[in-house]
Amino acid sequence: MSAETAVLTPQPPARRLPGDLAIWFFILAEMLAFAVFFGSYAFARAKNVEMFNLYQQTLDRNAGAINTLLLVTGSWFVVLAVQAAHRDDQRAISRNILLGFLCGAGFLVVKVFEYAAKFGAGISLSTNTFYMFYISLTFFHFMHVLLGMVILAILWFQSRQGVYGSHHSNGLESGAAYWHMVDLLWIVLFPLVYVMR
């Protein structure tokens, strides 16, 4: 192949990491923090399996499953928003970010009802080791969902101003990456705390 032919041959687009590099460092740091939490939970559970199994049965698995569905669906909408940005479909960007936000809001509502039931029954961090982990892990995740919703709200507002499109989707991709991390962490947390025996 001559040099002239090589210049005329279209090259595939270079692969790149979506979003900013800084968000990926932040995501890795957050996942490391959760990994330590998950490891501590597994270690404590191994030392007292019967107690963990007993109190695990008091959790509402249906609520946990609904929340899993809400977060996975929310992530799907966020993916659709990023795809819409790549094809310059402004209405679809805003609509899908809003739908992702609403899925996050649904998750928080379900968790608030779960917490209300537990706290109403007199359960707290000091009740026992299982509930200490259940409340700590799920509340830590709850706060990450809340931050993810703040990010989605900012992205929605910016998308309404036409900020994102094929010319610029870096900020949207960064926010989407964070939201997917929140989803992924719940996909580990739900079976670990609610289901695994």
VMD Tcl script that draws the C-alpha trace (Angstrom):
set ca {
  {0.00 0.00 0.00}
  {1.44 3.34 -1.03}
  {1.65 6.32 1.32}
  {-0.93 8.10 -0.86}
  {-3.44 5.23 -0.51}
  {-2.87 5.06 3.26}
  {-3.75 8.76 3.59}
  {-7.02 8.30 1.66}
  {-8.14 5.22 3.62}
  {-10.52 6.26 6.40}
  {-9.24 5.37 9.84}
  {-11.59 4.06 12.56}
  {-12.14 6.58 15.34}
  {-9.66 6.27 18.20}
  {-11.04 4.52 21.27}
  {-11.32 6.77 24.29}
  {-12.44 6.60 27.87}
  {-15.88 8.26 28.11}
  {-16.00 11.33 30.32}
  {-13.18 13.00 32.22}
  {-10.22 11.09 33.61}
  {-10.82 12.77 37.00}
  {-14.27 11.16 37.35}
  {-12.71 7.73 36.79}
  {-10.20 8.33 39.61}
  {-13.10 9.41 41.82}
  {-15.14 6.33 40.84}
  {-12.20 4.02 41.58}
  {-11.70 5.65 44.99}
  {-15.41 5.24 45.80}
  {-15.41 1.63 44.67}
  {-12.35 0.97 46.83}
  {-14.19 2.41 49.86}
  {-17.18 0.17 49.16}
  {-14.87 -2.83 48.63}
  {-13.47 -2.30 52.14}
  {-17.03 -2.04 53.49}
  {-18.11 -5.21 51.62}
  {-15.01 -7.08 52.82}
  {-15.68 -6.04 56.42}
  {-19.27 -7.22 56.10}
  {-18.19 -10.59 54.69}
  {-15.60 -11.02 57.47}
  {-18.12 -10.16 60.22}
  {-20.72 -12.44 58.64}
  {-18.29 -15.36 58.48}
  {-17.74 -15.03 62.23}
  {-21.48 -15.15 63.02}
  {-23.37 -16.72 60.12}
  {-26.41 -17.79 62.13}
  {-27.05 -14.31 63.55}
  {-26.62 -12.68 60.12}
  {-28.96 -15.23 58.50}
  {-31.57 -14.70 61.21}
  {-31.71 -10.91 60.94}
  {-31.30 -10.92 57.18}
  {-34.77 -12.52 57.04}
  {-36.22 -9.34 58.56}
  {-35.24 -7.32 55.50}
  {-37.77 -6.61 52.78}
  {-36.35 -8.43 49.74}
  {-39.21 -7.18 47.57}
  {-38.21 -3.59 48.35}
  {-34.59 -4.47 47.55}
  {-35.63 -6.10 44.26}
  {-37.78 -3.07 43.33}
  {-34.82 -0.81 44.05}
  {-32.58 -2.99 41.89}
  {-35.07 -2.67 39.04}
  {-35.30 1.11 39.55}
  {-31.52 1.62 39.44}
  {-30.98 -0.68 36.44}
  {-33.81 1.09 34.59}
  {-32.36 4.47 35.59}
  {-28.99 3.44 34.15}
  {-30.68 2.35 30.94}
  {-32.28 5.80 30.58}
  {-28.91 7.46 31.21}
  {-27.36 5.29 28.45}
  {-30.16 6.43 26.13}
  {-29.39 10.06 27.03}
  {-25.71 9.64 26.11}
  {-26.67 7.92 22.84}
  {-29.10 10.77 22.11}
  {-26.29 13.28 22.65}
  {-24.11 11.48 20.11}
  {-26.87 11.87 17.51}
  {-27.80 15.45 18.58}
  {-31.33 14.59 19.71}
  {-31.77 17.33 22.33}
  {-35.29 16.34 23.41}
  {-34.28 12.71 23.98}
  {-31.25 13.79 26.05}
  {-33.39 15.81 28.45}
  {-36.24 13.29 28.57}
  {-33.97 10.33 29.36}
  {-31.97 12.19 32.01}
  {-35.26 13.16 33.67}
  {-36.47 9.54 33.56}
  {-33.18 8.38 35.11}
  {-33.60 11.02 37.82}
  {-37.15 9.81 38.55}
  {-35.89 6.22 38.89}
  {-33.36 7.49 41.45}
  {-36.12 9.33 43.29}
  {-38.17 6.13 43.36}
  {-35.19 4.30 44.86}
  {-34.89 6.89 47.64}
  {-38.62 6.73 48.43}
  {-38.47 2.92 48.78}
  {-35.38 3.16 51.01}
  {-37.03 5.82 53.22}
  {-40.00 3.48 53.79}
  {-37.57 0.65 54.62}
  {-35.69 2.84 57.09}
  {-38.93 4.10 58.65}
  {-40.07 0.51 59.27}
  {-36.75 -0.44 60.87}
  {-36.37 2.70 63.00}
  {-40.05 2.46 63.97}
  {-39.35 -1.04 65.30}
  {-36.59 0.38 67.50}
  {-33.73 -0.88 65.32}
  {-30.58 1.24 65.22}
  {-26.86 0.98 64.50}
  {-26.32 -0.37 68.01}
  {-28.98 -3.13 67.84}
  {-26.50 -5.75 66.59}
  {-23.65 -6.24 64.12}
  {-25.94 -7.18 61.23}
  {-28.09 -4.06 61.55}
  {-25.00 -1.91 62.02}
  {-23.75 -3.12 58.62}
  {-27.20 -3.01 57.00}
  {-27.83 0.60 58.04}
  {-24.26 1.78 57.38}
  {-23.88 0.15 53.97}
  {-27.30 1.06 52.64}
  {-27.14 4.63 53.99}
  {-23.67 5.14 52.48}
  {-25.12 3.96 49.18}
  {-28.25 6.11 49.73}
  {-26.02 9.20 49.93}
  {-24.32 8.21 46.68}
  {-27.71 7.91 44.98}
  {-28.56 11.37 46.32}
  {-25.32 12.79 44.87}
  {-26.05 10.99 41.59}
  {-29.46 12.68 41.47}
  {-27.85 16.10 42.03}
  {-25.53 15.33 39.10}
  {-28.48 14.21 36.94}
  {-30.39 17.39 37.86}
  {-27.42 19.52 36.74}
  {-27.09 17.48 33.53}
  {-30.83 17.86 32.88}
  {-30.66 21.64 33.35}
  {-27.63 21.89 31.04}
  {-29.23 19.61 28.47}
  {-32.27 21.90 28.36}
  {-29.84 24.68 27.36}
  {-28.44 22.56 24.52}
  {-25.02 22.08 26.12}
  {-24.66 18.43 25.09}
  {-24.50 16.96 21.63}
  {-22.12 15.21 19.25}
  {-19.83 18.25 19.54}
  {-19.62 17.97 23.34}
  {-20.75 15.09 25.53}
  {-17.85 14.80 27.96}
  {-19.72 16.17 30.99}
  {-22.75 14.01 30.24}
  {-20.55 10.91 29.93}
  {-18.85 11.73 33.25}
  {-22.20 12.03 35.01}
  {-23.39 8.82 33.37}
  {-20.26 6.98 34.53}
  {-20.93 8.06 38.12}
  {-24.58 6.96 37.89}
  {-23.53 3.56 36.52}
  {-21.14 3.16 39.47}
  {-24.05 3.77 41.87}
  {-26.05 1.12 40.02}
  {-23.16 -1.38 40.00}
  {-22.57 -0.95 43.74}
  {-26.24 -1.70 44.48}
  {-26.07 -4.80 42.25}
  {-23.32 -6.06 44.61}
  {-24.91 -4.73 47.82}
  {-28.40 -6.14 47.28}
  {-27.47 -9.84 47.02}
  {-24.71 -9.49 49.61}
  {-26.91 -7.98 52.33}
  {-30.44 -9.05 51.40}
  {-30.08 -12.46 49.74}
  {-26.80 -14.31 50.27}
  {-26.84 -17.03 52.95}
}
mol new
graphics top color blue
foreach p $ca { graphics top sphere $p radius 0.5 }
foreach p [lrange $ca 0 end-1] q [lrange $ca 1 end] { graphics top cylinder $p $q radius 0.2 }
display resetview
